[in-house]
Structures are given as C-alpha cells and as structure tokens.
Amino acid sequence: MDGVLYVLGSGGKQLMQAQAVNTNNLANANTTGFQADFARFSSQTLTGPGFDSRVFTIPREAGVSFEKGTIQPTGRPLDVAVNGDGWIAVQAPDGGEAYTRAGNLRVNINGQLLTGAGHPVMGEAGPIVIPEHEKLEIGSDGTISIRPIGQQPNTMAEVGRIKLVSPDHRELVKGADGLLRMRDNQPLEASNEVTLMGGALESSNVSTVGALVNMIDIARRFELSVKIMDTAKKMDERTTQVMKIG
C-alpha cells in the first residue's frame, strides 16, 4: 500500500500548488493587463533496484496564458492598451528589461513615466523622463508629445517614444513580480509593427467563471486523493490483522 500512498501524496502536493496558482489568478481578475498563469506537472518514474513501481509528480515551468483581455475605454490621456500581439517594455526591479501589457501609466514628481505598479517605462534610450507640461499625448506608435508650460496651444514637442516589442511567446517566461522576460534575459529590439490605443486599458485575461470552476475541480480531486489514501490505510490495517491471525 505504500506505493498507493506515495503516488497520491505526491499528486496531492501538486494539486495544492495548482490551487494556489488558480487562486492567484482569481485574485487578479481585475488587475489591468494581468496574464493568467498555468500550473503544469508531469509524471516521473522513481528508478532504482528492483521494479520501477513508484511514480511521482514533479512540477514543470509554469505556463502563461497569452489570450487578450477586453479593451475598456477610459478617456484618460495616460492610459494605453496594446493592439494585438505586443508588449510595453519596462525596467524591472533588478535593472533589466521586462515586458507588460498593463498600460495604466502615470508620471511621478521627478517626471518619470511609470506603470501603475511603479515600473519605469522604457524608451529608445532608457527610462522615459517627461519635462513639465500643460498637455500630454501618446500616439499610436508610442510617441509621447507634450505642450510645454507657457507655449501656444498648437505647440507640441516630442519628448520620447515608448518601446514596444513583439517577441515570440515561446521565448517569454513570467517572473514572481508578474513581469515577463526573455529566457536569455537579453533586451529586445523595438518593433514598429506594435501599436497602442490611447485612452483605453486592457483588462485581465482571467475568466472568473473558469477560475471558479477550476477551483472546485481541483478541490474535488484533492478530496478524492485523501479518501483513497484513507482507504489504502484501512486496507493495510486489515491485511496486518489477517496476517496476525494466520
């Protein structure tokens, strides 16, 4: 019976991990530009002397859903949504380059252009800094134009361009900070094919109904595993009793 307990115990551990991933998705159902995560596992045979009679579950690299969220108009000048396949380049906390579809931008007191999560938005020559201005516009190609303080209404000056990229999804990995990076951690070249929609935001791509259904399914699977382990324990106890009688 130890074989049954070994397999179910290993599987139960990964079911708990899958539930944690699903719960995190559900918690971010209203997070701008959030990309849902997948928990992935595979079976591994335990080899050694004798027969290979033990199989356990091992986690694989977490997957990411690249489905697009819903575009929601906001009318706010600093809100942008990425059209189609593409990403906004930002500076990660470790100083490297990372990517997001969250376009809820803001300008801090130092003039830095940041995402809603506080990550500096990258331009062609590094993080973008915007001078003081009376009006700001972001073009579909990521170009940022401002009307400097005291200038004529029709005076607009270009101060930077948001770096937009279009990497192969297979080369992207998601970090614990929610940002995506290239597997080799090398920065990408800007793409002229990616465009932005101003005055709008992309919602999370998490399906709330799907996540709730998945939560119930994982809970039932875990409950079934516990019941089978309990049954195996009782069978082992009865077997021991029979052997004592003999």
N, C-alpha and C positions, 0 to 999 in steps of 0.2 A: 504493500500500500504506500510505501514511501515514494514510489515513482509517481503515483497519482498526486500526492501532496506536493511533490517537488514541481511538477508541471503547473498545477493550479496556483500554487503560491507565487511562482514566477509570473504567471499570467495576471494574477490579481494585482501584483505590484505595478505592472504596466497599465492596467485598467485605471488605477488610481492616478497615474501620470496623465493618461488620456483625459480623465475627468478634470484635472487641473487645467489642462490646455483649453478644454471646451469652456470651462468656467471663465477663464481669462478672455476668451473670445466674446462671451456673453456680456462680460463687464465692459467691453469696449465697443458694444453695438452702436453707441452714439459718439464714438471718437472719430473726429474728422480724418479721412484718408487711411483709416486702420485697415491692414490686410490680415485676414483671419489666418490662424496657424492650424497645422495638422499634426497630430501625434502619429508617428509611424514606427512600426515594430516588425521584427522578423524572428523566425524560429532558428535556434542553434542547437545542434546535437552535441551533447556532452560526450566526448570521446575519452577512451582510457582502456584499462584492462577489461576483458570480457566483452559482452554485447553492449552496443550503443543503445541503451534503454532509457536514457534520460534526455529530454528535450526541454530547453528553457527559452524564454522570450527575452530578446535584447532590443533596446531602443535604437532606432536609426535617426539620422539627421532630420530634424523637424522640417515639415513641408510648409509652404506658404501658398495661400490662395491668391491668384492674380486676377480674379474676377474684379470687374469695375463696380464701384459704388454708384449711388444715384447722385446726379448733379443737381444741386439745390441753389437757386438764385438767392443772393443776399443783398446785392446793391452796394456793398462795402468796397471802396477802391482797392484796399489791400488784400482782398480775398481773391484767390485764383484757383481754378480747377484745371488739372491736366487733361487735355483731349487725347483719347485713345491710349496707346502704349507709350509710356514715358514717365520720367521721374524728375523731381526737383533735387538738385544737388545741394547738400548742406554740409557743414563742418561738424563732425561727430565730437563727442566729449574728449576722445583721445587725440584729437587734432587731425585725424584722417578724413577722407571724403566718404560720405554716406548718402543715401537716397530716400526720398519720401514722396508721397502724393498728398500730404497734408498742406494745403495752401492757405491756411489761416495765418497770414503774415502780420507783422507789427514792427514798428520802429521804436527802439529804446531811446533813452535820454542821450546816449552817445551817438545816435544816428545809425546804429547797426540795424540791418534788416534781419529779423529773426522769424522763425516759425512760432506757432502757438506754444510749442513745447520748449522754446528757448534756444533752438539750434540756429547758428548763423547761416544765412542763405549765401551760397557761393555764386560768384560772378566769374567773368573770364580771367580775372587776375587775383582771385581770392575772395574772402568775405566782403559783402557789399556794405558800404557806408554811404548814407544819404545825407546831403547837406540840408540845412534848414530851408523850409519851403512853405509856400502857401497852398500848393496843389500838387498832387502826385498821380501819375497814371502809369499803368503797367500794360504794355502792348501784348498782342497775341504771341509774339516771338520772344517774350520775356524782357523786352527793352523797358527800362524804367526812366520816365521823363518827369521833370519837376518844373514848377514855376517858382523861381527864386523870390524871396521876400522883397517886395517893393518894385517888382518888374511888371510890365504891361500884361494884361490878361492873355494875349496871344503869344506870349514869350514862354516857350517850353525848351528846357535844356536836358539832353540825355546825360544821365549820370551813371549808368551801368546796365548790365543785362544779366538776368537770372540764367544760370547754367542749367540747361535742360538736357537730359541724356535718354538714350533708348537702348539699354543693354539687353542681352539675351537672358530671358528669365532663368534659364538653367544655370547661369553663372552667378545668380544672386543668392545670398544667404541672409537670414534675418538675425539680428543680434538681440540681446536681452533688453536693449534700450528701445526696441521697436523699429529701428532703422535698418535698411537693407544695405549690404555692401557686396562688392565683388569678391569672389572666392580668393583671388590673389591679392586683395586689398590695394590694387592699383587704381588710380583715378581714371575716369573715362573722358573721352573727347566729347565736347558739346555736340549735340545733334540739331541740325536746322529743320528736321522733319517734325519735331515735337512742338506743339503749340499750347497756349493757355487760353482759358476762358475767364475773362475778368468779371468781378462782381458775383462770383459763384464759388461754391465749395463742393467737394466730393465727400459723400458720407462714407461711413464704414461699409465694407462689403460683407459684413456678418449678417446672416439670416437669423433673426431672433427665433423664429419658429423652428428652423432647422436645428439651432443650437439647443433649444429646449427639448426637442425630440431626441437628439443625440445624448443629452444628459440623462434622460430616462432610460434609454437603451443601455448606456454604459453602467448605470446603477443596477439594472436588472442582471446584466452579465456578471457583475461583481457579486451580487447576491447569489446567483446560481453557482458560482465558483465556491463560495463559502459553504453552501448547502452540500455540494459534492464532497468537499473536504470533510465536513462533519459526518457524512455517510461513510466515507472511507475510514474515518477514525472508529466509528461504531463497528464496521465490518472487521477491522483489525482486532478490536477488543473481543469480539465474539469468536474469532479464529483462535485467539490466545486461550480463551476459556475451553474451547473444544479440545485443543492440544493438551491442556492440563487434565481434562477428564480421561483422555486416552492414556 
